[in-house]
Amino acid sequence: MRRTPAVLGVAAVVVTGLAPAAGAETVTTADTIHTVTLVTGDRVVVQDVGGRQTATVVPRPGSSGDFVNQRIDGDLYVMPATALPYLGSSLDRSLFDVSALIRDGITDQVPVQVTANAATANVPGVQDGKVTAESGAAFGAALAAQAGRDAKNHFADRGPLFGTVSQVRLAAPGAPQQVHPNFPMHTVRILTMNGANTPVDAALGVINTNDGRNFNAFPYSTAGEARVSVPAGDYGMVAWFPTFDSAGRVTSVRVVVQDIVVTSDQTVTIDGSKATSQITVSTPKPSNLTSESLEYFRSAQTMGSQGYGFGVGNGTAFVAPSAPAKVGGFHFNVLTHSESPAGTTTPYSYDLKIDNDGALAANQHYKVSADQVATLKESYYSDKPRQEGIARIIFLPYEVFGFGQFAPFGAPLQRTEYVLGSPDLVYSDALLASMTTGGGFTPGGFRNFAANTTTPIEWLRGPLAPGLSTPPAGTTSWLCSACRRDDTIRVTLVPVLDSNGHGLYLDPPATGTVSTSHFQLLSGGKALIDGKDVVGGEATAPAAQADYKIVYDQTRTAPWFHQSTVSHSEWTFGSAHSGAQTVPNGWLCDPITGKATDCSALPMVTASYQLKAGLDGNAPAGPDQVVVTFGHAPGGQNLPFQKADIQVSFDGGATWTPTFLADLGGGRYRAQWTNPASTTGGDVSLRVSATDVAGNSLTQSVTSAFSVPGAQS
């Protein structure tokens, strides 16, 4: 990527998935995943995997706002930008401390304490002292509306929240109190201005760049002033000056960074009017900016760091040129998502990330050439027309944290998406299948793309069925999904897999949404594991060779889809004491110790589907086919298959019709049949089975795997 005149690096990466249905006992994994509901009804999915941490926001239904993330070393805060002006006054910052909420086990509802100037205060979304995943949307909408109103007066006279509320606090331990160092302290008065004699609010970040343990915080300047008490030393400061529209959306932001040396009490002025360098990006083909995020990162010389990410949507962003940082590290990244003009015959998009290393340059125009990009041919399958979203989090080589927001689009859709190609850039995407309901979170894996290459990628191509996850090529550390270590059997299913290997997680049960499942591990007529709404577990097994069966039933219905609603899967396999390691080095088979000692993969059979249905999940009446590839759990031996069978049902599984089956070799089978024509059309169910030469087998049925539309009059 070129920034006139310098050359800069660019990248992209994404997040991983939501937990299974609410109330499910998820299996502990070495790659920890947490989903946290904020008081505003937005959800944050946090994953630690492979030394990186990623966080993706699933916005509340109806949300169109942008988000801010703040990081002090390992602690993460995530909040809608509309919350910023109220932090520390009407809103307790702990409400948005995602790391502390996870530590306190506050993931699906937020206990709050409300202080009001009326005997009975009506706080939107608060029910019996809690904000739930469903009620939080009302809190978030009311907060956005108030921010829109207060922005007209530049937040000079905020008044109480929602008319009567002076403060909303987290009714839980929350974030630990910052321990102040035992040093002589100096008061720094920070004045935030928009030109001479014009005080203005600003969100701040302040870190001691000698050692972040001395001071590291995010004060807010109210009415143009903030005060901090700090020890002597070198400090890095960032000030964000946002503007909002009447709906609480960010329309612009000005960013000023500057370093100071503190030796005594002093006053520092930060002038937002100096941010006059507008950030712009030009792409090889014409494109319109739809979302932009800015990321500030400052690291101390000895220990500690501070990160501050700010979503700007399609607003404008300006920065003030800065002098090179003298103490500690400095980065300022710009992440843009732009799309082809309306009416373009073949739609496309660009996702670009630009790094300012060491200082903010005066020239903030960036230019991308065609020979620098990689081409992704993306297909988004959708059995109902709906608004979906794609989040592309980007990791530059030095980054260990990535934050993602969803860019909406109408599905089904085929689109060309351009990203910068480089071995130093890591890409991983997440799909939100329903922006309306917040359902269908589908993570992707970490990937690299070379410039001038083309890669096809398919999302939610059916049938959607339970299965086992597979580590991406080149993975050196991975938690085995179906393994035995000594005499402990451990299995973790992915609730829903698409044909491209993406794992979709079940939506939390709600009005109109059903997410339920039943998992059993059986042997010798005894249930070793028998759990509702779980995707696996651990069980102690006899050392001697024995036969085992896993039965997994699942029902999933929601307003945003109508296919692949019910599945029944049965795995049979043999297993004995594992006294040697057969999985690759680096694989984790014990989530507690992180060891792979004496670990071997279970010989579970897997199935991968390739239907001929279109992007809308429909196939015409007449001849049809599916190619099914049978294999085995990752890390295990790929045994030959001795038999297979594929059947279809046109009456919801009441009766099954055999297909003409051709063995293509290597575990691949092609089944052919004829879809009947009718005036009303209907859904077609699919049932497959295969048995390898050792007797291990899989039988799996999927109700409404695809649809045949009615005949046109």
PAVO-547020 format. One record per residue (C-alpha): x, y negated, z negated; residue number from 0. Coordinates in steps of 0.02 Angstrom, whole numbers, plus 50000, padded with zeros to 5 digits. Example, Ala and Ser with C-alpha at 12.3 -4.5 7.8 and 13.67 -1.06 7.14 Angstrom:
% residues 2
- 50615,50225,49610,0
- 50684,50053,49643,1
END
This chain:
% residues 713
- 50000,50000,50000,0
- 50064,49829,50047,1
- 50040,49672,49949,2
- 50105,49527,50048,3
- 50253,49527,50039,4
- 50296,49664,49911,5
- 50262,49852,49922,6
- 50159,49928,49783,7
- 50100,50102,49733,8
- 49918,50155,49727,9
- 49820,50306,49661,10
- 49658,50387,49602,11
- 49593,50518,49479,12
- 49430,50573,49395,13
- 49350,50650,49244,14
- 49285,50816,49189,15
- 49124,50879,49126,16
- 48987,50862,49001,17
- 48955,50990,48867,18
- 48821,51121,48900,19
- 48642,51090,48849,20
- 48615,50995,48687,21
- 48623,51111,48539,22
- 48734,51236,48628,23
- 48881,51308,48533,24
- 49019,51271,48655,25
- 49172,51380,48656,26
- 49326,51293,48587,27
- 49451,51258,48723,28
- 49627,51193,48729,29
- 49568,51064,48856,30
- 49452,50971,48737,31
- 49292,50895,48807,32
- 49176,50780,48710,33
- 49019,50686,48763,34
- 48977,50535,48655,35
- 48814,50438,48659,36
- 48838,50252,48628,37
- 48712,50142,48538,38
- 48670,50066,48709,39
- 48614,50236,48777,40
- 48766,50253,48889,41
- 48865,50415,48876,42
- 49053,50432,48880,43
- 49134,50596,48932,44
- 49310,50613,48860,45
- 49430,50752,48907,46
- 49608,50789,48856,47
- 49690,50903,48983,48
- 49867,50931,49041,49
- 49938,50786,48941,50
- 49812,50662,49013,51
- 49655,50588,48938,52
- 49510,50539,49048,53
- 49348,50450,49006,54
- 49199,50428,49121,55
- 49043,50327,49085,56
- 48873,50402,49124,57
- 48768,50243,49120,58
- 48597,50235,49039,59
- 48453,50251,49162,60
- 48424,50085,49247,61
- 48593,50013,49200,62
- 48682,49908,49330,63
- 48812,49831,49218,64
- 48999,49854,49203,65
- 49102,49923,49060,66
- 49254,49876,48960,67
- 49377,49997,48883,68
- 49504,49953,48751,69
- 49643,50066,48690,70
- 49761,50054,48544,71
- 49883,50198,48562,72
- 49767,50351,48552,73
- 49606,50265,48499,74
- 49479,50223,48634,75
- 49338,50096,48631,76
- 49208,50093,48771,77
- 49069,49965,48783,78
- 48961,49878,48911,79
- 49030,49706,48952,80
- 48870,49632,48882,81
- 48924,49685,48706,82
- 49086,49586,48708,83
- 49017,49417,48652,84
- 48934,49496,48500,85
- 49077,49604,48434,86
- 49132,49563,48258,87
- 48978,49457,48227,88
- 48810,49537,48268,89
- 48881,49703,48330,90
- 49003,49811,48231,91
- 49151,49859,48341,92
- 49146,50035,48265,93
- 48985,50066,48363,94
- 49096,50082,48517,95
- 49248,50170,48444,96
- 49232,50330,48545,97
- 49382,50413,48461,98
- 49313,50381,48285,99
- 49139,50438,48335,100
- 49213,50602,48396,101
- 49312,50623,48234,102
- 49154,50591,48133,103
- 49052,50712,48239,104
- 48935,50573,48297,105
- 48907,50627,48477,106
- 48720,50637,48513,107
- 48643,50504,48399,108
- 48713,50350,48314,109
- 48666,50308,48133,110
- 48650,50120,48113,111
- 48623,49995,47973,112
- 48524,49841,48023,113
- 48530,49673,47934,114
- 48390,49556,47982,115
- 48318,49389,47930,116
- 48141,49458,47931,117
- 48057,49585,47819,118
- 48017,49696,47967,119
- 48140,49688,48110,120
- 48097,49768,48275,121
- 48261,49832,48345,122
- 48238,49912,48516,123
- 48294,50093,48517,124
- 48319,50112,48328,125
- 48211,50251,48257,126
- 48225,50302,48074,127
- 48396,50221,48060,128
- 48465,50309,48215,129
- 48487,50277,48400,130
- 48467,50434,48505,131
- 48520,50476,48682,132
- 48344,50438,48744,133
- 48303,50286,48636,134
- 48473,50203,48663,135
- 48421,50146,48837,136
- 48300,50022,48756,137
- 48441,49952,48647,138
- 48556,49935,48798,139
- 48422,49850,48905,140
- 48378,49727,48767,141
- 48562,49685,48740,142
- 48590,49654,48926,143
- 48437,49542,48932,144
- 48498,49440,48783,145
- 48673,49423,48858,146
- 48593,49358,49017,147
- 48496,49227,48919,148
- 48642,49176,48809,149
- 48758,49163,48959,150
- 48655,49016,49024,151
- 48720,48917,48875,152
- 48894,48996,48886,153
- 48856,49090,48723,154
- 48870,48926,48626,155
- 48712,48963,48525,156
- 48686,49150,48522,157
- 48556,49159,48385,158
- 48506,49325,48306,159
- 48501,49483,48410,160
- 48328,49526,48475,161
- 48258,49375,48383,162
- 48280,49432,48203,163
- 48437,49540,48185,164
- 48594,49463,48114,165
- 48700,49621,48119,166
- 48697,49803,48177,167
- 48829,49910,48094,168
- 48881,50092,48109,169
- 48814,50188,47958,170
- 48966,50304,47955,171
- 49153,50291,47916,172
- 49194,50236,48094,173
- 49363,50164,48138,174
- 49497,50166,48003,175
- 49541,49997,47933,176
- 49701,49927,48005,177
- 49845,49933,47883,178
- 49937,49767,47881,179
- 50126,49779,47868,180
- 50213,49722,47712,181
- 50294,49572,47797,182
- 50275,49385,47776,183
- 50122,49341,47882,184
- 50091,49190,47993,185
- 49926,49123,48055,186
- 49913,49104,48242,187
- 49769,48994,48299,188
- 49720,49042,48476,189
- 49623,48911,48573,190
- 49537,48971,48732,191
- 49495,48834,48855,192
- 49425,48811,49029,193
- 49522,48656,49071,194
- 49568,48516,48953,195
- 49449,48490,48806,196
- 49326,48625,48864,197
- 49320,48765,48735,198
- 49254,48931,48800,199
- 49232,49107,48735,200
- 49361,49238,48784,201
- 49398,49420,48746,202
- 49578,49441,48688,203
- 49710,49574,48668,204
- 49861,49542,48557,205
- 50007,49662,48525,206
- 50175,49647,48441,207
- 50291,49697,48584,208
- 50435,49736,48467,209
- 50334,49870,48377,210
- 50148,49894,48403,211
- 50131,49959,48226,212
- 50161,49782,48163,213
- 50005,49714,48250,214
- 49889,49779,48385,215
- 49711,49712,48399,216
- 49570,49644,48508,217
- 49508,49481,48431,218
- 49367,49382,48512,219
- 49375,49195,48532,220
- 49208,49119,48483,221
- 49172,48940,48535,222
- 49351,48930,48597,223
- 49447,48987,48443,224
- 49514,49146,48364,225
- 49637,49168,48221,226
- 49754,49313,48185,227
- 49875,49342,48042,228
- 50034,49422,48105,229
- 50217,49449,48056,230
- 50355,49359,48148,231
- 50405,49433,48316,232
- 50370,49441,48501,233
- 50189,49456,48559,234
- 50099,49493,48720,235
- 49928,49418,48745,236
- 49789,49440,48873,237
- 49632,49334,48885,238
- 49478,49380,48986,239
- 49356,49242,49034,240
- 49199,49325,49107,241
- 49039,49247,49174,242
- 48870,49334,49176,243
- 48708,49319,49275,244
- 48534,49317,49200,245
- 48529,49509,49199,246
- 48690,49522,49100,247
- 48797,49577,49248,248
- 48975,49513,49264,249
- 48988,49390,49408,250
- 49170,49341,49387,251
- 49318,49356,49271,252
- 49476,49254,49251,253
- 49628,49335,49173,254
- 49775,49249,49089,255
- 49923,49340,49012,256
- 50063,49257,48916,257
- 50197,49301,48791,258
- 50235,49204,48633,259
- 50365,49211,48495,260
- 50297,49190,48319,261
- 50412,49118,48187,262
- 50287,49020,48083,263
- 50105,48963,48083,264
- 50064,48896,48254,265
- 49929,48855,48382,266
- 49925,48933,48555,267
- 49816,48873,48698,268
- 49760,48990,48837,269
- 49682,48900,48984,270
- 49567,49004,49095,271
- 49566,48868,49229,272
- 49746,48917,49271,273
- 49683,49084,49340,274
- 49669,49026,49521,275
- 49746,49173,49616,276
- 49597,49272,49682,277
- 49618,49460,49699,278
- 49574,49517,49875,279
- 49604,49677,49972,280
- 49598,49704,50160,281
- 49571,49877,50234,282
- 49608,49950,50406,283
- 49421,49951,50447,284
- 49299,49816,50392,285
- 49230,49853,50218,286
- 49130,49765,50083,287
- 49185,49766,49902,288
- 49057,49855,49792,289
- 49153,49875,49629,290
- 49316,49817,49554,291
- 49402,49860,49391,292
- 49553,49776,49313,293
- 49670,49867,49196,294
- 49796,49782,49080,295
- 49928,49889,48996,296
- 50062,49830,48876,297
- 50187,49942,48786,298
- 50297,49893,48639,299
- 50485,49912,48641,300
- 50491,50032,48493,301
- 50319,50112,48477,302
- 50138,50077,48520,303
- 50037,50018,48669,304
- 49879,49925,48713,305
- 49763,49952,48859,306
- 49617,49844,48914,307
- 49507,49888,49062,308
- 49373,49770,49128,309
- 49240,49814,49257,310
- 49193,49669,49370,311
- 49069,49754,49486,312
- 49067,49660,49651,313
- 49105,49496,49565,314
- 49260,49394,49595,315
- 49422,49409,49496,316
- 49559,49280,49472,317
- 49726,49290,49381,318
- 49853,49163,49324,319
- 50031,49200,49384,320
- 50141,49248,49237,321
- 50324,49249,49193,322
- 50407,49421,49185,323
- 50383,49510,49020,324
- 50544,49502,48920,325
- 50502,49627,48782,326
- 50412,49792,48810,327
- 50326,49856,48966,328
- 50192,49769,49069,329
- 50071,49832,49202,330
- 49914,49757,49276,331
- 49814,49867,49395,332
- 49675,49826,49516,333
- 49556,49966,49567,334
- 49434,49930,49709,335
- 49294,50028,49791,336
- 49232,49959,49956,337
- 49111,50028,50085,338
- 49074,50010,50269,339
- 48954,49871,50322,340
- 48768,49911,50318,341
- 48708,49998,50474,342
- 48876,50079,50516,343
- 48840,50236,50616,344
- 48973,50340,50528,345
- 48988,50274,50349,346
- 49155,50266,50258,347
- 49232,50197,50100,348
- 49401,50149,50026,349
- 49465,50179,49848,350
- 49627,50087,49812,351
- 49730,50050,49658,352
- 49865,49917,49651,353
- 49996,49896,49516,354
- 50078,49734,49460,355
- 50234,49791,49367,356
- 50321,49672,49248,357
- 50221,49514,49288,358
- 50069,49447,49379,359
- 50119,49383,49550,360
- 50047,49223,49622,361
- 49999,49312,49783,362
- 49856,49432,49743,363
- 49809,49479,49921,364
- 49838,49663,49961,365
- 49840,49743,50132,366
- 49822,49927,50175,367
- 49876,49999,50343,368
- 49798,50151,50427,369
- 49958,50254,50415,370
- 49957,50241,50224,371
- 49789,50324,50193,372
- 49729,50503,50176,373
- 49558,50548,50247,374
- 49429,50643,50144,375
- 49281,50713,50239,376
- 49152,50716,50099,377
- 48985,50806,50110,378
- 48859,50773,49972,379
- 48722,50905,49973,380
- 48556,50858,49895,381
- 48394,50958,49901,382
- 48297,50799,49859,383
- 48334,50622,49920,384
- 48412,50536,49771,385
- 48535,50406,49711,386
- 48700,50489,49666,387
- 48864,50416,49605,388
- 49047,50456,49631,389
- 49183,50406,49506,390
- 49364,50406,49562,391
- 49483,50379,49417,392
- 49659,50342,49471,393
- 49821,50388,49385,394
- 49979,50296,49435,395
- 50139,50391,49394,396
- 50163,50310,49223,397
- 49981,50328,49167,398
- 49914,50456,49045,399
- 49738,50382,49030,400
- 49606,50360,49164,401
- 49437,50275,49156,402
- 49296,50298,49280,403
- 49132,50215,49328,404
- 49009,50278,49458,405
- 48986,50197,49628,406
- 48807,50235,49686,407
- 48754,50301,49856,408
- 48603,50383,49936,409
- 48612,50573,49955,410
- 48615,50684,50054,411
- 48763,50603,50140,412
- 48915,50639,50246,413
- 49048,50505,50230,414
- 49231,50478,50266,415
- 49323,50417,50112,416
- 49497,50344,50126,417
- 49626,50347,49985,418
- 49811,50311,49983,419
- 49917,50464,50018,420
- 50067,50493,49906,421
- 50142,50638,49807,422
- 50150,50520,49657,423
- 49963,50488,49655,424
- 49842,50607,49572,425
- 49659,50610,49623,426
- 49512,50690,49538,427
- 49330,50644,49561,428
- 49169,50664,49464,429
- 48995,50665,49538,430
- 48838,50608,49449,431
- 48698,50695,49544,432
- 48562,50581,49477,433
- 48600,50401,49439,434
- 48416,50380,49393,435
- 48415,50507,49251,436
- 48602,50521,49214,437
- 48594,50707,49253,438
- 48703,50825,49352,439
- 48878,50776,49294,440
- 48998,50873,49405,441
- 49186,50854,49380,442
- 49322,50886,49507,443
- 49501,50941,49481,444
- 49664,50847,49494,445
- 49729,50836,49673,446
- 49861,50752,49781,447
- 49838,50697,49961,448
- 49970,50658,50091,449
- 49953,50510,50208,450
- 49887,50549,50383,451
- 49801,50710,50325,452
- 49617,50758,50328,453
- 49535,50861,50189,454
- 49353,50922,50190,455
- 49265,50919,50020,456
- 49087,50978,49984,457
- 48983,50936,49831,458
- 48834,51038,49766,459
- 48823,51150,49917,460
- 48708,51293,49865,461
- 48667,51415,49804,462
- 48714,51349,49632,463
- 48752,51492,49514,464
- 48850,51532,49354,465
- 49029,51590,49373,466
- 49209,51574,49315,467
- 49320,51423,49337,468
- 49479,51438,49440,469
- 49637,51338,49406,470
- 49684,51220,49549,471
- 49834,51266,49654,472
- 49996,51220,49568,473
- 49921,51221,49393,474
- 50053,51266,49264,475
- 49947,51254,49107,476
- 49770,51324,49100,477
- 49654,51403,48973,478
- 49604,51576,49035,479
- 49415,51586,49062,480
- 49400,51777,49051,481
- 49541,51861,48956,482
- 49582,51988,48821,483
- 49721,51956,48695,484
- 49762,52112,48595,485
- 49586,52163,48538,486
- 49498,51997,48559,487
- 49390,51970,48713,488
- 49357,51790,48761,489
- 49243,51731,48902,490
- 49190,51556,48951,491
- 49070,51539,49098,492
- 49040,51383,49200,493
- 48851,51360,49190,494
- 48834,51308,49372,495
- 48961,51322,49513,496
- 48938,51255,49689,497
- 49013,51333,49846,498
- 49167,51223,49835,499
- 49206,51277,49656,500
- 49143,51119,49569,501
- 49066,51154,49399,502
- 48902,51065,49360,503
- 48851,51056,49178,504
- 48674,51077,49116,505
- 48574,50921,49077,506
- 48523,50895,48896,507
- 48342,50953,48872,508
- 48219,50808,48882,509
- 48045,50767,48942,510
- 48029,50851,49112,511
- 48199,50934,49097,512
- 48227,51115,49046,513
- 48403,51179,49011,514
- 48408,51348,48926,515
- 48515,51503,48937,516
- 48550,51669,48851,517
- 48723,51748,48844,518
- 48757,51928,48790,519
- 48916,52034,48783,520
- 48865,52216,48761,521
- 48959,52379,48735,522
- 48896,52551,48687,523
- 48721,52487,48656,524
- 48784,52354,48535,525
- 48782,52165,48560,526
- 48955,52095,48520,527
- 48893,51920,48565,528
- 48711,51868,48576,529
- 48684,51681,48590,530
- 48557,51559,48655,531
- 48618,51407,48750,532
- 48800,51458,48746,533
- 48916,51492,48892,534
- 49025,51624,48809,535
- 49119,51665,48653,536
- 49247,51777,48569,537
- 49222,51953,48504,538
- 49331,52087,48425,539
- 49333,52247,48529,540
- 49394,52424,48492,541
- 49570,52461,48554,542
- 49514,52612,48657,543
- 49456,52597,48837,544
- 49271,52554,48841,545
- 49139,52489,48959,546
- 49067,52314,48935,547
- 48923,52215,49008,548
- 48891,52027,49010,549
- 48712,51971,49041,550
- 48682,51786,49071,551
- 48509,51715,49106,552
- 48483,51533,49144,553
- 48338,51416,49182,554
- 48368,51237,49237,555
- 48234,51118,49300,556
- 48234,50928,49313,557
- 48148,50797,49420,558
- 48301,50765,49528,559
- 48315,50940,49608,560
- 48207,51090,49651,561
- 48328,51227,49707,562
- 48433,51355,49609,563
- 48319,51341,49459,564
- 48333,51517,49386,565
- 48478,51639,49390,566
- 48513,51812,49319,567
- 48692,51877,49316,568
- 48762,52044,49256,569
- 48946,52087,49249,570
- 49009,52262,49205,571
- 49192,52298,49174,572
- 49309,52411,49080,573
- 49436,52350,48952,574
- 49562,52419,48827,575
- 49691,52349,48705,576
- 49802,52220,48789,577
- 49980,52246,48732,578
- 50068,52147,48867,579
- 50051,51980,48954,580
- 49989,51994,49133,581
- 49931,51815,49161,582
- 50053,51683,49225,583
- 50169,51594,49104,584
- 50095,51431,49043,585
- 49918,51499,49033,586
- 49836,51479,48863,587
- 49739,51628,48802,588
- 49720,51583,48619,589
- 49638,51411,48600,590
- 49698,51400,48420,591
- 49883,51441,48440,592
- 49896,51398,48625,593
- 49988,51561,48660,594
- 49973,51687,48800,595
- 50057,51830,48706,596
- 49982,52001,48749,597
- 49852,51917,48859,598
- 49776,51997,49014,599
- 49633,51943,49126,600
- 49470,52039,49116,601
- 49425,52127,49281,602
- 49265,52028,49304,603
- 49197,52016,49482,604
- 49164,51843,49554,605
- 49060,51782,49702,606
- 49081,51630,49815,607
- 48942,51582,49935,608
- 48937,51499,50107,609
- 48757,51469,50161,610
- 48714,51393,50328,611
- 48587,51274,50252,612
- 48600,51089,50294,613
- 48645,50944,50181,614
- 48465,50942,50117,615
- 48471,51127,50068,616
- 48352,51175,50210,617
- 48374,51311,50341,618
- 48259,51329,50492,619
- 48143,51475,50522,620
- 48225,51612,50624,621
- 48396,51697,50616,622
- 48501,51649,50464,623
- 48656,51710,50372,624
- 48766,51691,50220,625
- 48948,51739,50194,626
- 48989,51797,50018,627
- 49168,51820,49960,628
- 49188,51936,49811,629
- 49344,51925,49705,630
- 49403,51941,49526,631
- 49430,51830,49375,632
- 49585,51718,49389,633
- 49745,51804,49333,634
- 49679,51979,49364,635
- 49715,52111,49496,636
- 49620,52092,49659,637
- 49551,52268,49678,638
- 49468,52323,49841,639
- 49279,52336,49845,640
- 49192,52499,49881,641
- 49016,52434,49908,642
- 48913,52276,49918,643
- 48732,52227,49947,644
- 48645,52062,49988,645
- 48456,52039,49987,646
- 48334,51895,50011,647
- 48162,51862,49940,648
- 48026,51751,50012,649
- 47907,51767,49863,650
- 48012,51707,49716,651
- 48094,51876,49681,652
- 47936,51981,49674,653
- 47999,52084,49821,654
- 48170,52093,49902,655
- 48214,52116,50086,656
- 48377,52203,50137,657
- 48491,52110,50257,658
- 48605,52169,50396,659
- 48774,52174,50309,660
- 48943,52165,50394,661
- 49106,52197,50301,662
- 49228,52061,50358,663
- 49371,52129,50251,664
- 49459,52060,50099,665
- 49300,52057,49995,666
- 49206,51951,50124,667
- 49034,52007,50182,668
- 48913,51926,50306,669
- 48727,51954,50281,670
- 48602,51916,50420,671
- 48412,51907,50413,672
- 48264,51811,50486,673
- 48176,51670,50393,674
- 47988,51682,50425,675
- 47898,51534,50502,676
- 47747,51459,50413,677
- 47650,51297,50411,678
- 47690,51263,50228,679
- 47869,51326,50218,680
- 47943,51394,50059,681
- 48096,51434,49955,682
- 48210,51585,49982,683
- 48293,51677,49839,684
- 48457,51770,49854,685
- 48525,51926,49765,686
- 48702,51992,49787,687
- 48798,52136,49710,688
- 48969,52214,49730,689
- 49070,52353,49647,690
- 49259,52373,49659,691
- 49354,52538,49666,692
- 49375,52539,49476,693
- 49188,52524,49447,694
- 49186,52341,49394,695
- 49031,52255,49463,696
- 48929,52097,49479,697
- 48744,52079,49515,698
- 48678,51901,49530,699
- 48510,51830,49585,700
- 48469,51647,49616,701
- 48288,51590,49630,702
- 48254,51459,49765,703
- 48432,51467,49831,704
- 48377,51367,49985,705
- 48218,51313,50074,706
- 48134,51340,50242,707
- 48029,51188,50292,708
- 47853,51209,50362,709
- 47822,51214,50548,710
- 47789,51045,50628,711
- 47614,51020,50700,712
END
